Amino acid sequence: MKVKTMDYRTILVSLNNYDQTAKVLDHAVAIAKKYDAHLIGLHVLPKINIQPFAVPVDIPQEVLEAQKKAFQEEADRVKAHFNEVTGRESISTEWRGVVDQKTSIATRTVENAHYADLIVTGQGKPEGPDEMAELCERLIMEAGRPIYLVPRETKVNQAGDVILLAWNASRESARAAFDALPFLHNSRQVNIVWIEPEDSAGQSLDLGGSEIATTLARHGVQAEITWPTEKTGGIGLSLNEQVARSGADLVVMGGYGHSRFREYIFGGATRHMLANMSVPILISH
């Protein structure tokens, strides 16, 4: 079989949020089937860490064992669901259950992500400290691969028919556009939404997105260029309005942000979209 260079060949699906397992796995399986890709299911056993008090206290061994048992039972349920769903499909699959009490879920997931063409994971909680929110942030910033995020609430089971590409001629948006080529090439409709750059970088070369549209056309991707009509609520709100208006089922965008002392600080548009996703987002940094 001749492999297309623009196909995803290895897909990693992170299944560390049990409540989202079914929805995230459905998307991952659909993508793997579309591109005849090898699908790796990954679950990292959480660290056992019970310390609810300001002053460290000794936790009874039976409490630690109970938490360990609960974590393992959830891991077993996730694995069973992965095997059941993928067993019904004619795709190449692999299960990776990682047990490591010395490092975080995010660290082990990022390590595995370096060897995949696409990472599929669920949306983290927008409020408060949450391991899944940390996982999303670190995957975006550290994986070096495109991240396909599945919203907590969405009616979309498969994405990529109508795509909204957020473009502002930046490094991040360029990375996202070319990382998304398999989706763009197989879509029915692509809408390029021109986002006015915060600085002049790239603006003189690609006025209004015309240059990226021409480049994509050489890949067989015919795209229409649109401009946000509502700007009062910020770029993120404008993008969501464009999603609703165009009927898009996938947003492709750059992830804008930086790291400061291991804390990730995202730009306004990225932060808004991560917290208010209505359809899956393919995001690259």
Secondary structure, 3 states (H helix, E strand, C coil): CCCCCCCCCEEEEECCCHHHHHHHHHHHHHHHHHHCCEEEEEEEECCCCCCCCCCCCCCCHHHHHHHHHHHHHHHHHHHHHHHHHHHCCCCCEEEEEEECCCCCHHHHHHHHHCCCCEEEEECCCCCCCCHHHHHHHHHHHHCCCCEEEECCCCCCCCCCCEEEEEECCCHHHHHHHHHCHHHHHCCCEEEEEECCCCCCCCCCCCHHHHHHHHHHHCCCCCEEEECCCCCCCCHHHHHHHHHHHHCCCEEEEECCEEEECCEEEECHHHHHHHHCCCCCEEEEC
